[in-house]
Amino acid sequence: MRDYRQLPPNNQLSDARRRLLSPSGSGRPMSRQELAEAVNAYLWKEHRRKVTLDSNYVGKLERGQHRWPGELYREAFRTVLKAASDADLGFYIIRTFAGECGDPVAAGDHDLGNRGCLDDSSAAVLEGLRSALNVYRPLTDSGECGQPVGAIEVAAAQIHDVYQRADYDAAGRMLPDLIRDAHELAVRSSGGQRQRALRVQAATYIAASKLASKAGDGQLAWVTADRAATAAQLAESTALSAAAAYQVACALLRFPDKCSYAEELTTTTAEDLARPGCAPDADRLSTRGSLLLLAALIAAQRNDRQTARQYLAQAAALAERLGRDDNRVWTAFGPTNVAIHEVSVAAALGDVDRATQIGERLDTSRLPRPLIGRRAQVHLDLAAAYAQRRSGDALAVLHLLEAERIAQQSVRVNVAARTLLAKLLRRERSAATPGLRPLAERAGVAA
């Protein structure tokens, strides 16, 4: 795997910035902060897009940590810096090796697997969801008002509860009707009720995106996360917008060439939540913390140990401020979930000893009761860690079996766990792993 710490700095970008004079009239070269502010101003003037890039973001670009900003960002940088092309500013796509950002070593809502193991077992969970998203018939004026907003709010909360209890089959059955009800509610609502309806719609699509990511359908996860983001923005809900951005990043991780986009999205959204004027309430602390945990996993996947640990440390500080294991905005964020991600990050970095050391002493009983999927997650991560050593296959299977015991569907529906099972089957030693083939058959993976 490529070590991104060895990428060269983007001298073309920093040189282009220094060729311009500071707008302050000081006669000095333009600073990073001034460049960021100029880009922000351009995006607002030309696209009515309010962004808050700062010197830290420009610094990441100049250090080569990000080489391919989003399309509008590149347009703004070209205009401000008077560059003819992206290449003139050192912008290019970093090509990843096969499997990079796609190895199933750290599973979760952000499972970094691939769609190759999306077969009948996991695809069936999404069948109704796909059907619901493919209906574009206009609403008719039948005189019926549909479900009241309170009932749909309860149903949206219930779908998240069912998902977090790792009952993915039930979530898949419930989502189609809820999506239709939430859509009808949002369309028919007006005045003060409209924002409430849009919040319910955003929450519904967030749950749908989680399920699609879990089952391994990146395209479906992306569509539903984007719809969640739109509804959350219209509802003017900062916390739901951040939760939707998290799910967009999870969806992007399904595509090996979009890992850098996912990391940029998580970090910039987390930075936005930390800017002055954003009250650090429990919802924002939790969504920001969850974004930092995802950023840590992405950094670990590209073997950037230092950055991954920095993000983990920032998330741990937020969890300490939160002061408890909680589940605000369905993030499961808190000290124990930070520890779970420490296991995931260690496994992604190939640090098997650290992953097992943390994981074996982790007390998941502190998590809120509904978070059964999170409890199973520890064992999926430990299985992935042990499987990195040929001698660890037996322990990997034991942890997969324990994950299945805690949450019956945690292996069958989870694309990363299924990919790991397929890997273990290819090098099966039946005497050492007698439980492997029966488990694989239950998960629908065995040949």
N, C-alpha and C positions, 0 to 999 in steps of 0.2 A: 504493500500500500504506500502511496506517495506521502511523503512527509511535507505538509504544507508550510512548516516552519522554514524550510529551505528555499521556498519560492523567493525570487528576487524582488526588491522593492520596485514600485512603479515610479521610476524617475521621470518618465515622460509626463505624468500627471503633475508631479511636484514642480518640475521645471516650467510647465505651462502656467501653473499658478504664480510662480515667482516672476514670470515675465510681465505680469500685470501689476500695476501699482495699486496700493491700498486706496479704496474710495474715501478714506478719511482725509486725504490730502497730505499725509505725513511724508510722502515721498518714498516710503518703504514698500517692499513687495506685499502683495495681497496675502493676508493670513489665512489659515485654514478656516477659521470661524467666519471670516468675511466671504470666503468662497461659498461656504455652506449657506450663509444668509442670502447670497446672490442667487444661488440655485433655488432656494425656497421661494424667493420673490418671483423668479421666472415661472416656476410651476404654478404659483397662484395667479399670476397675470395671464399666462397663456392657456392654462388648463383648469383654473379655479380649483386646484388641488392644494389643500393645506397640508404641508409637511414640515417637520422640524429637524431637518438635518443639522448637525453641529460639527464642531472641530474633531470630535472623536470619530465620527463616521468618515470624514475626509481623511483623517489619519490612517484608518484601516485601509482605505483605498490606496493611499500613497505607500503604505508598508507592504502592499501586495496581498493583504488578507482577503480582500474582495477584488476580483478582476473583472466582474461582469455585472454592473448595476442594472436595475430594471430599465426598460426602454425609455420611459419618460425621464428618468434620472440621467441617462446617457445623453439624451437630447439637450437637457438643461446644461450639463457640463460642457458639451460641444459649443453651445451658444455663448455661454458666459466666458469660456476660455478661448473662443474664436478658433476652434479646431474644425478641420474639414471632415474628419472621420473618427470613428471610435479608436482605430489603430493609432492615430496621432496622440491619443491620450493614454495609450497603453491598456485599453480595455479589450479583453478577449475572453472567450469561454475556456475554462480550465477543463480539459478532457480527463475523465476519470477512467481508471482501469476497469475491466469487467468485474462487476460485483461490488465495486467501491460504493459505499453508502447503501449497499444492498444486502450485506451479509446479515443473516438472522441471528445476531448475537445479543441484541437487546430488544426484547419484545415488549409490547404495550399498546396503547392507543396509537403510538407512533411506530408500530412494528416496522423495522427496516428490512423487510423481506421483499420478495418480488412476486409478480403475479403468476409465476409459473406453477405454483401449487394451488391456484384457485380452481378447484374442481367441484364436482357435484356437492360434496359435503359442505363446503363453505359458500358456494354460489347459491345454493338453495335458500340460505338465510337472507339473501339480498333480492330474491326474485320479486317479492311483493313491493319492495322499495323501488326497484327499477320501474315496475309497472306504474306506480303512483307518480313517478317523476315524468313519465311519458304521456301523461294526460294533460292536454292543453285546451280542453273544451271550455267555452265561456260560461260563467255563472248565469243561471236563468233566474228571472224574477218570479219565483214560484210562490212568494209570500211567506216561505219558511225562513226563519231567522237562524237556523242551525243551532249548534251547541253554544251555550252561553260562555263568555270568556272565562269565568271562574272554573267551569268544568274542564275546559281545554287546558288551563293552567295546571290543574291537578293532574290531568293526563300526561302533560309534558314532564312534570316532575316525576311521575310514576315511570315513564319510559327511561329516564336517566337512572332511577333506582334499579329497575330491572336489568339494564345494561351493566351497571356497576356490580350487581350480584352475579354477573357472568351468565345470565340466562339469555343468551344471544338469540336462540330460536324464538323465544317469546317476544323479544324486542323487535325482531324481524316481522313477526305477525302483527304487532301493534302499530308499527310506524306508518304503514300506508294510510290507514283511516285518520291517524293523527295529522299527517301531512295535509291531507285534503281538508280536514276541519280547520286547521290553523291557517291554511291559505284562504279559505272562504271567510274566516273571521277577519283576517287582515284586509281583505278586499272590501268587505261590507262595513267595516268600522270607520268611524269618523270622530273628529274632535279629540277629546282627552282619551277616549277608549282606543284610538288608533295606535298610539304608542304602546299601550299595554298589549294590544293584539300583536304588534310587531315583535315585542319581546318574547311572546309565546312562540311565534313563528321562528325566531332566531334560535331559541332553545330547542325546538323540535328538529331543525336542520342540523344543529350541533350534534344531537344524539344520532341522527342518521349518518353523519360523516364519521362519527366514532365507529359505528358498526361497519361501515364500508371499509374503513382503514383496517379494522381488526380482521375482516375477512379477506383483505388483500386487494380490493378493487380501487386502485388509485384514482381512476377517472371518475367513478361514482363518488368517491370521497371528496374529490376536488369540487365537483358540481354542487354537492350539498353544502360543503363548507363555504363556497362562494355565496350561495343563497343565504346562508346564515349571516355572513358578513354584511350583505346588503340590508337584510332586515334589521340587524343590530345597529347599523349606522343610521338608518331611517328612524329607529327608535331612540337614537341619541344615547345609547347605553355603552359606556366605555368598557365595562367589564365584559359584556357579551361580545362586543367587537373584538376584544383581546382574546376571548375564548374561541371565537370564530377564526381569528388569525392563526391561533395555535393549530386548529384543525386543517386550515389551508396548508400550513407547513408540513403537517403529518402526511397530507395527500401528496405534496410535492416530493416527499422522500421516497415515494414509490417509483420515481423516475430518476435513474442515475444521473442524467444530465441536468437535473434541477436541484441538486443538493445545496448548491451555493445560494440559490434563490430562497430555499427554505431557511437556511441559516440567517441570511440577511433579514428575512421577514421576522424571525423570532427575536433577533437582537434589536432591530429598530422599533418593533412594537413594545418590547420591554423597556427600551430607553424612553419611548413616548410616555409610558405609564409612570416614569420616574421624574419627568420634567416638573419644574416649579409650577405650582397651581393645581397639580393633581393631588387631591386629598388622598393620603395613604390609608383608605379604609380596608376592611378585611377582604372585600371582593377584589380590589385592585392589587393588594399584596399577594393574594392567592394566584390571580391570573398572571401577574408579572413573575412570580416564583415559578409557576409551571412553564412559562416560556423560557426562563433561564435554564430549567432542567432539560428541556428539549434541546436548547442550544448546546448544553454540555454534551448530550448524546451525539449530536451532529459533529461537534468538534472531535469527540473521541473516535467516531467512525472514520474521520480523516487523519487519525493518529496524532492529533494536536493535544498532547497531554496537558501542557501548561494552560491553554485556553479552556479546556474542559474543566480543569480544577478551579479555575477562576470563576467560571459560571456556577459551579457547584457551591463554591464558597459564598457567592452572592445570594444564591437561593437559600442556603443555610441561614444566612443573616436575616433574610425575610421571614423564614420559618420561625426563627427565634423571636422576631418582632410580633408575629402572629400569636405565638405563645401556646399553640396547641395543635394537635392533629385534627384537621377540619376537612370540610368538603364544599367550600364556597364555590359557587358557579360550577359545581361538579368537577373540580380539579383534583380532589383528594390531597390538596397541598397541605403540608405540615412537616414537622421534623422527621417522622417515620418515612414519608414518601421521599424526602430528600435522601435518606439512607438507602431506600430501595434503588434510587437512581445512582447512588454511588456504586452499588453492585453492578448495575447496567453499564455504567461508564468503565469500570474496571474490566468487565468482560469484553467490552468493545475494544479496549486498549490491549487486550491480550494478557492482562495482569491477573492471571487465574488465582494466584495465592491471595491477592488482596480481595478479589471478588468473593472467594469462598470464606475468607476470614470475616468480612463484614456480614455476608449473608447468613452464615451459620449462627451468628449471635443476635441477629435482627429479631426484635419482638414486634410482630405485626398485630398483636392483640390490642395495641394502642390505637389502631385505626378505627374510624367510625364503623359500626356494625355492618352497614350495607356493602362495604368495600371488599367483597369477596374476591373479585377479580384482581385487586391489588395484592391480596395475600397470596394468591396463586402465582402472581407475577414474579415474586422472589424466587420461586422454585424453577420457573421457566428461565430466568436469568442465570441461576446457578447451573442448570442443565446445559445451557449454552457455554458457560465458562468451562465446566468439566469436559465438555465435548471437544474443546480445543486441544486436549491431550488424548492421544489414542488410549492411554491407560485409564482415562477417566470416563470411558463409555458406560461402565456399570453404574457409576454414581450419577451420570447424566440421566440414565433411564430411571433411576430411583427418584430423582427430582421431578422428572416428567410425570411419573406415576403419582407423586405427592401433589403436584399441581392438579392433576385430574381428580384426585380424591377431594381436594378442597373445592374445586369448581369443575364439574363434570365436563362442561363444554370448552374449558380453557385450552385444551390441546386440539380438539377436533375443528374448531372454528378459527383459531389463531393461525394465520398463514406462516408466521415465523416459526412457531412450534412445529407445524407440519413440515416445513422445510428442514428443520433440524432432525425430525424423525426420518425423513428420506435420506439424509446424510448418514445417520446412524445405521440405517438398514443396509446401505451400500457396503459397509464394512462390518457387518454383523458377525459376532462370535456368539453363537447361541448358548454356549456353556457359561459365558460371562454375563450375558444379558438375556436371561430367559423370559423376562417380561416385555422385551422390546416388541416382538412381532405381534403378540395379542394387543398391545397398546396401539400399535400402528394400524391394526385391523379395525379397532374400535374408532380410530380417527379417520379411517378411510384412506390411509396412505399406503398400506402394504400392496405389493403387486399382486 
